[in-house]
């Protein structure tokens, strides 16, 4: 299947100026999601499991993007 950006809508939540996005999924051989990554590693992407310390993902940067907007802002356009 061709790769594409997927938008997950979430309920608005207040965040501090510095925050981390955690994406959890339960992949198995026949189900789950594939999260792509680029080949450049700046040390801004991590891996980890609940209850464990995060470690730097040295293979690249996860292709996950957060859209952050101020309170009362209009909804961003969907990405295709």
Secondary structure, DSSP 8 states (H G I E B T S, - for coil): ----------------SS---------BTTBS----EES---S--EE--TTS--EE-TT-EE--------TT--------
